[in-house]
Every structure is written in C-alpha cells, then in structure tokens.
Amino acid sequence: MKKRRSLFAELKEGMDALRAERAVQSQSLGKDNPHIGSSFDDFLVEDGRLEEATATALDRIRRLKR
C-alpha cells in the first residue's frame, strides 16, 4: 500500500510540474505568435458543446476504471 501511495504522490508532483511548464510555454508562445487563437474549451463554449464533451469524457473515464 505504501508503494502505491508514494507512486501516486510522485505522479501528481510530476503532473503539477508539467502543467506549470506548459503554462509558462503557452504564455511565451502567445506573445510571440500572432497565429495562436483561443483554446479548445473556448471553442466548445462558443459551439455550446462544452457540457456534452465534459460528460462524455467523464463517462469514458468511469468505464475505463471498471
């Protein structure tokens, strides 16, 4: 049980570090590249499909966990 918890903690720390790195990269890319637009989430909101896409993704995750 200890190995599973430590592995989970290590994975979480790695994901947090990756997210922080991507945030820094996206900020610098947005300033330098005029061709980068809004996010995919923004597109789904404009299209009125964000809730549907989120629900579908959550259903798929639940099925994979079984």
PARO-535278 format. One record per atom (N, C-alpha, C): residue number from 1; atom name; x, y, z; residue in three letters. Coordinates in Angstrom, 2 decimals. Atoms other than C-alpha are relative to their C-alpha. Layout:
<recs>
rec nr NUM	atom CA	c1 X	c2 Y	c3 Z	rest ALA
...
</recs>
This chain:
<recs>
rec nr 1	atom N	c1 0.82	c2 -1.20	c3 0.00	rest MET
rec nr 1	atom CA	c1 0.00	c2 0.00	c3 0.00	rest MET
rec nr 1	atom C	c1 0.87	c2 1.27	c3 0.00	rest MET
rec nr 2	atom N	c1 -0.87	c2 -1.18	c3 -0.04	rest LYS
rec nr 2	atom CA	c1 2.86	c2 2.40	c3 0.75	rest LYS
rec nr 2	atom C	c1 0.55	c2 0.32	c3 -1.38	rest LYS
rec nr 3	atom N	c1 -0.55	c2 -0.23	c3 1.34	rest LYS
rec nr 3	atom CA	c1 4.34	c2 1.92	c3 -2.72	rest LYS
rec nr 3	atom C	c1 -1.02	c2 0.68	c3 -0.89	rest LYS
rec nr 4	atom N	c1 1.04	c2 -0.60	c3 0.83	rest ARG
rec nr 4	atom CA	c1 1.02	c2 2.79	c3 -4.35	rest ARG
rec nr 4	atom C	c1 -0.18	c2 1.47	c3 0.35	rest ARG
rec nr 5	atom N	c1 0.17	c2 -1.41	c3 -0.41	rest ARG
rec nr 5	atom CA	c1 0.67	c2 6.00	c3 -2.31	rest ARG
rec nr 5	atom C	c1 1.19	c2 0.84	c3 -0.44	rest ARG
rec nr 6	atom N	c1 -1.16	c2 -0.79	c3 0.39	rest SER
rec nr 6	atom CA	c1 4.23	c2 7.11	c3 -2.96	rest SER
rec nr 6	atom C	c1 0.07	c2 0.15	c3 -1.52	rest SER
rec nr 7	atom N	c1 0.04	c2 -0.09	c3 1.45	rest LEU
rec nr 7	atom CA	c1 3.86	c2 6.33	c3 -6.66	rest LEU
rec nr 7	atom C	c1 -1.02	c2 1.04	c3 -0.44	rest LEU
rec nr 8	atom N	c1 1.02	c2 -0.99	c3 0.32	rest PHE
rec nr 8	atom CA	c1 0.65	c2 8.36	c3 -6.76	rest PHE
rec nr 8	atom C	c1 0.50	c2 1.40	c3 0.29	rest PHE
rec nr 9	atom N	c1 -0.52	c2 -1.32	c3 -0.36	rest ALA
rec nr 9	atom CA	c1 2.33	c2 11.27	c3 -4.96	rest ALA
rec nr 9	atom C	c1 1.05	c2 0.45	c3 -1.00	rest ALA
rec nr 10	atom N	c1 -1.03	c2 -0.33	c3 0.97	rest GLU
rec nr 10	atom CA	c1 5.27	c2 11.12	c3 -7.36	rest GLU
rec nr 10	atom C	c1 -0.62	c2 0.38	c3 -1.35	rest GLU
rec nr 11	atom N	c1 0.70	c2 -0.29	c3 1.26	rest LEU
rec nr 11	atom CA	c1 2.93	c2 11.05	c3 -10.37	rest LEU
rec nr 11	atom C	c1 -0.67	c2 1.37	c3 0.06	rest LEU
rec nr 12	atom N	c1 0.67	c2 -1.29	c3 -0.16	rest LYS
rec nr 12	atom CA	c1 0.94	c2 14.01	c3 -9.02	rest LYS
rec nr 12	atom C	c1 1.00	c2 1.15	c3 -0.07	rest LYS
rec nr 13	atom N	c1 -1.03	c2 -1.05	c3 0.04	rest GLU
rec nr 13	atom CA	c1 4.11	c2 16.05	c3 -8.46	rest GLU
rec nr 13	atom C	c1 0.50	c2 0.21	c3 -1.43	rest GLU
rec nr 14	atom N	c1 -0.45	c2 -0.10	c3 1.38	rest GLY
rec nr 14	atom CA	c1 5.26	c2 15.26	c3 -11.99	rest GLY
rec nr 14	atom C	c1 -1.02	c2 0.71	c3 -0.88	rest GLY
rec nr 15	atom N	c1 1.05	c2 -0.64	c3 0.79	rest MET
rec nr 15	atom CA	c1 1.91	c2 16.28	c3 -13.47	rest MET
rec nr 15	atom C	c1 -0.10	c2 1.49	c3 0.33	rest MET
rec nr 16	atom N	c1 0.04	c2 -1.41	c3 -0.39	rest ASP
rec nr 16	atom CA	c1 1.91	c2 19.52	c3 -11.48	rest ASP
rec nr 16	atom C	c1 1.15	c2 0.77	c3 -0.64	rest ASP
rec nr 17	atom N	c1 -1.16	c2 -0.64	c3 0.61	rest ALA
rec nr 17	atom CA	c1 5.41	c2 20.33	c3 -12.73	rest ALA
rec nr 17	atom C	c1 -0.21	c2 0.17	c3 -1.52	rest ALA
rec nr 18	atom N	c1 0.26	c2 -0.07	c3 1.44	rest LEU
rec nr 18	atom CA	c1 4.38	c2 19.55	c3 -16.33	rest LEU
rec nr 18	atom C	c1 -1.01	c2 1.10	c3 -0.32	rest LEU
rec nr 19	atom N	c1 1.00	c2 -1.06	c3 0.21	rest ARG
rec nr 19	atom CA	c1 1.32	c2 21.80	c3 -16.05	rest ARG
rec nr 19	atom C	c1 0.62	c2 1.38	c3 0.15	rest ARG
rec nr 20	atom N	c1 -0.65	c2 -1.31	c3 -0.21	rest ALA
rec nr 20	atom CA	c1 3.44	c2 24.65	c3 -14.69	rest ALA
rec nr 20	atom C	c1 0.90	c2 0.34	c3 -1.18	rest ALA
rec nr 21	atom N	c1 -0.87	c2 -0.23	c3 1.15	rest GLU
rec nr 21	atom CA	c1 5.95	c2 24.23	c3 -17.52	rest GLU
rec nr 21	atom C	c1 -0.81	c2 0.37	c3 -1.23	rest GLU
rec nr 22	atom N	c1 0.85	c2 -0.30	c3 1.16	rest ARG
rec nr 22	atom CA	c1 3.18	c2 24.20	c3 -20.14	rest ARG
rec nr 22	atom C	c1 -0.62	c2 1.40	c3 0.11	rest ARG
rec nr 23	atom N	c1 0.58	c2 -1.33	c3 -0.18	rest ALA
rec nr 23	atom CA	c1 1.63	c2 27.34	c3 -18.64	rest ALA
rec nr 23	atom C	c1 1.01	c2 1.07	c3 -0.38	rest ALA
rec nr 24	atom N	c1 -1.05	c2 -0.96	c3 0.34	rest VAL
rec nr 24	atom CA	c1 4.93	c2 29.19	c3 -18.96	rest VAL
rec nr 24	atom C	c1 0.22	c2 0.01	c3 -1.50	rest VAL
rec nr 25	atom N	c1 -0.20	c2 0.08	c3 1.45	rest GLN
rec nr 25	atom CA	c1 5.39	c2 27.94	c3 -22.53	rest GLN
rec nr 25	atom C	c1 -1.14	c2 0.65	c3 -0.76	rest GLN
rec nr 26	atom N	c1 1.14	c2 -0.56	c3 0.72	rest SER
rec nr 26	atom CA	c1 1.88	c2 28.92	c3 -23.57	rest SER
rec nr 26	atom C	c1 -0.05	c2 1.52	c3 0.13	rest SER
rec nr 27	atom N	c1 -0.03	c2 -1.46	c3 -0.16	rest GLN
rec nr 27	atom CA	c1 2.30	c2 32.41	c3 -22.14	rest GLN
rec nr 27	atom C	c1 1.02	c2 0.61	c3 -0.96	rest GLN
rec nr 28	atom N	c1 -1.02	c2 -0.56	c3 0.89	rest SER
rec nr 28	atom CA	c1 5.50	c2 32.96	c3 -24.08	rest SER
rec nr 28	atom C	c1 -0.38	c2 -0.19	c3 -1.47	rest SER
rec nr 29	atom N	c1 0.42	c2 0.22	c3 1.38	rest LEU
rec nr 29	atom CA	c1 4.07	c2 31.42	c3 -27.27	rest LEU
rec nr 29	atom C	c1 -1.07	c2 0.99	c3 -0.43	rest LEU
rec nr 30	atom N	c1 1.08	c2 -0.92	c3 0.32	rest GLY
rec nr 30	atom CA	c1 1.00	c2 33.62	c3 -27.13	rest GLY
rec nr 30	atom C	c1 0.50	c2 1.39	c3 -0.31	rest GLY
rec nr 31	atom N	c1 -0.55	c2 -1.33	c3 0.22	rest LYS
rec nr 31	atom CA	c1 3.12	c2 36.74	c3 -27.01	rest LYS
rec nr 31	atom C	c1 0.76	c2 0.09	c3 -1.32	rest LYS
rec nr 32	atom N	c1 -0.85	c2 -0.02	c3 1.18	rest ASP
rec nr 32	atom CA	c1 5.40	c2 35.75	c3 -29.86	rest ASP
rec nr 32	atom C	c1 -0.70	c2 -0.39	c3 -1.30	rest ASP
rec nr 33	atom N	c1 0.64	c2 0.53	c3 1.20	rest ASN
rec nr 33	atom CA	c1 2.98	c2 34.08	c3 -32.25	rest ASN
rec nr 33	atom C	c1 -1.41	c2 0.58	c3 -0.15	rest ASN
rec nr 34	atom N	c1 1.32	c2 -0.61	c3 0.19	rest PRO
rec nr 34	atom CA	c1 0.04	c2 36.11	c3 -33.58	rest PRO
rec nr 34	atom C	c1 -1.04	c2 -0.97	c3 -0.56	rest PRO
rec nr 35	atom N	c1 0.91	c2 0.98	c3 0.60	rest HIS
rec nr 35	atom CA	c1 -1.49	c2 32.96	c3 -35.13	rest HIS
rec nr 35	atom C	c1 -0.67	c2 -0.91	c3 1.02	rest HIS
rec nr 36	atom N	c1 0.61	c2 0.83	c3 -1.03	rest ILE
rec nr 36	atom CA	c1 -2.38	c2 31.32	c3 -31.82	rest ILE
rec nr 36	atom C	c1 -1.27	c2 0.67	c3 0.47	rest ILE
rec nr 37	atom N	c1 1.30	c2 -0.54	c3 -0.38	rest GLY
rec nr 37	atom CA	c1 -6.04	c2 31.78	c3 -31.01	rest GLY
rec nr 37	atom C	c1 -0.46	c2 -0.49	c3 1.35	rest GLY
rec nr 38	atom N	c1 0.58	c2 0.42	c3 -1.27	rest SER
rec nr 38	atom CA	c1 -8.36	c2 30.70	c3 -28.26	rest SER
rec nr 38	atom C	c1 0.22	c2 -1.49	c3 0.23	rest SER
rec nr 39	atom N	c1 -0.19	c2 1.41	c3 -0.35	rest SER
rec nr 39	atom CA	c1 -8.34	c2 27.34	c3 -26.50	rest SER
rec nr 39	atom C	c1 -1.14	c2 -0.85	c3 -0.56	rest SER
rec nr 40	atom N	c1 1.04	c2 0.92	c3 0.46	rest PHE
rec nr 40	atom CA	c1 -10.34	c2 24.27	c3 -27.46	rest PHE
rec nr 40	atom C	c1 -1.24	c2 0.11	c3 0.88	rest PHE
rec nr 41	atom N	c1 1.14	c2 -0.20	c3 -0.89	rest ASP
rec nr 41	atom CA	c1 -12.52	c2 24.81	c3 -24.38	rest ASP
rec nr 41	atom C	c1 -0.81	c2 1.23	c3 -0.41	rest ASP
rec nr 42	atom N	c1 0.71	c2 -1.19	c3 0.48	rest ASP
rec nr 42	atom CA	c1 -13.35	c2 28.29	c3 -25.67	rest ASP
rec nr 42	atom C	c1 -0.85	c2 -0.32	c3 -1.23	rest ASP
rec nr 43	atom N	c1 0.73	c2 0.42	c3 1.20	rest PHE
rec nr 43	atom CA	c1 -14.37	c2 26.75	c3 -28.99	rest PHE
rec nr 43	atom C	c1 -1.26	c2 -0.77	c3 0.39	rest PHE
rec nr 44	atom N	c1 1.16	c2 0.80	c3 -0.42	rest LEU
rec nr 44	atom CA	c1 -16.64	c2 24.23	c3 -27.23	rest LEU
rec nr 44	atom C	c1 -1.06	c2 0.87	c3 0.66	rest LEU
rec nr 45	atom N	c1 0.97	c2 -0.92	c3 -0.62	rest VAL
rec nr 45	atom CA	c1 -18.25	c2 27.02	c3 -25.19	rest VAL
rec nr 45	atom C	c1 -0.77	c2 0.76	c3 -1.07	rest VAL
rec nr 46	atom N	c1 0.64	c2 -0.75	c3 1.08	rest GLU
rec nr 46	atom CA	c1 -18.93	c2 29.06	c3 -28.32	rest GLU
rec nr 46	atom C	c1 -0.96	c2 -0.88	c3 -0.80	rest GLU
rec nr 47	atom N	c1 0.81	c2 0.95	c3 0.77	rest ASP
rec nr 47	atom CA	c1 -20.35	c2 25.98	c3 -30.04	rest ASP
rec nr 47	atom C	c1 -1.14	c2 -0.59	c3 0.84	rest ASP
rec nr 48	atom N	c1 1.04	c2 0.52	c3 -0.89	rest GLY
rec nr 48	atom CA	c1 -22.50	c2 25.14	c3 -26.98	rest GLY
rec nr 48	atom C	c1 0.15	c2 -1.48	c3 0.30	rest GLY
rec nr 49	atom N	c1 -0.21	c2 1.44	c3 -0.18	rest ARG
rec nr 49	atom CA	c1 -20.92	c2 21.69	c3 -26.56	rest ARG
rec nr 49	atom C	c1 0.94	c2 -0.35	c3 1.15	rest ARG
rec nr 50	atom N	c1 -0.95	c2 0.28	c3 -1.08	rest LEU
rec nr 50	atom CA	c1 -18.66	c2 22.03	c3 -23.51	rest LEU
rec nr 50	atom C	c1 -0.55	c2 -1.00	c3 1.00	rest LEU
rec nr 51	atom N	c1 0.59	c2 0.92	c3 -0.98	rest GLU
rec nr 51	atom CA	c1 -21.04	c2 20.29	c3 -21.11	rest GLU
rec nr 51	atom C	c1 -0.11	c2 -1.41	c3 -0.56	rest GLU
rec nr 52	atom N	c1 0.12	c2 1.31	c3 0.64	rest GLU
rec nr 52	atom CA	c1 -21.68	c2 17.46	c3 -23.56	rest GLU
rec nr 52	atom C	c1 1.36	c2 -0.70	c3 -0.10	rest GLU
rec nr 53	atom N	c1 -1.34	c2 0.58	c3 0.14	rest ALA
rec nr 53	atom CA	c1 -17.97	c2 16.93	c3 -24.21	rest ALA
rec nr 53	atom C	c1 0.57	c2 -0.41	c3 1.36	rest ALA
rec nr 54	atom N	c1 -0.47	c2 0.32	c3 -1.34	rest THR
rec nr 54	atom CA	c1 -17.17	c2 17.00	c3 -20.50	rest THR
rec nr 54	atom C	c1 -0.69	c2 -1.25	c3 0.53	rest THR
rec nr 55	atom N	c1 0.75	c2 1.17	c3 -0.46	rest ALA
rec nr 55	atom CA	c1 -19.91	c2 14.49	c3 -19.70	rest ALA
rec nr 55	atom C	c1 0.46	c2 -1.26	c3 -0.73	rest ALA
rec nr 56	atom N	c1 -0.49	c2 1.15	c3 0.77	rest THR
rec nr 56	atom CA	c1 -18.72	c2 12.18	c3 -22.49	rest THR
rec nr 56	atom C	c1 1.37	c2 -0.45	c3 0.50	rest THR
rec nr 57	atom N	c1 -1.34	c2 0.33	c3 -0.49	rest ALA
rec nr 57	atom CA	c1 -15.14	c2 12.35	c3 -21.25	rest ALA
rec nr 57	atom C	c1 -0.07	c2 -0.68	c3 1.36	rest ALA
rec nr 58	atom N	c1 0.14	c2 0.60	c3 -1.33	rest LEU
rec nr 58	atom CA	c1 -16.18	c2 11.58	c3 -17.67	rest LEU
rec nr 58	atom C	c1 -0.57	c2 -1.41	c3 -0.09	rest LEU
rec nr 59	atom N	c1 0.55	c2 1.34	c3 0.18	rest ASP
rec nr 59	atom CA	c1 -18.28	c2 8.61	c3 -18.82	rest ASP
rec nr 59	atom C	c1 1.07	c2 -0.98	c3 -0.50	rest ASP
rec nr 60	atom N	c1 -1.06	c2 0.88	c3 0.52	rest ARG
rec nr 60	atom CA	c1 -15.32	c2 7.20	c3 -20.76	rest ARG
rec nr 60	atom C	c1 1.01	c2 -0.35	c3 1.10	rest ARG
rec nr 61	atom N	c1 -0.94	c2 0.25	c3 -1.11	rest ILE
rec nr 61	atom CA	c1 -13.04	c2 7.58	c3 -17.74	rest ILE
rec nr 61	atom C	c1 -0.59	c2 -1.00	c3 0.98	rest ILE
rec nr 62	atom N	c1 0.64	c2 0.93	c3 -0.94	rest ARG
rec nr 62	atom CA	c1 -15.54	c2 5.82	c3 -15.49	rest ARG
rec nr 62	atom C	c1 -0.01	c2 -1.42	c3 -0.56	rest ARG
rec nr 63	atom N	c1 0.01	c2 1.33	c3 0.62	rest ARG
rec nr 63	atom CA	c1 -15.81	c2 2.92	c3 -17.96	rest ARG
rec nr 63	atom C	c1 1.39	c2 -0.63	c3 0.00	rest ARG
rec nr 64	atom N	c1 -1.37	c2 0.52	c3 0.00	rest LEU
rec nr 64	atom CA	c1 -12.03	c2 2.58	c3 -18.15	rest LEU
rec nr 64	atom C	c1 0.42	c2 -0.47	c3 1.40	rest LEU
rec nr 65	atom N	c1 -0.36	c2 0.35	c3 -1.38	rest LYS
rec nr 65	atom CA	c1 -11.78	c2 2.38	c3 -14.35	rest LYS
rec nr 65	atom C	c1 -0.63	c2 -1.30	c3 0.45	rest LYS
rec nr 66	atom N	c1 0.68	c2 1.24	c3 -0.41	rest ARG
rec nr 66	atom CA	c1 -14.09	c2 -0.65	c3 -14.18	rest ARG
rec nr 66	atom C	c1 0.83	c2 -1.21	c3 -0.24	rest ARG
</recs>
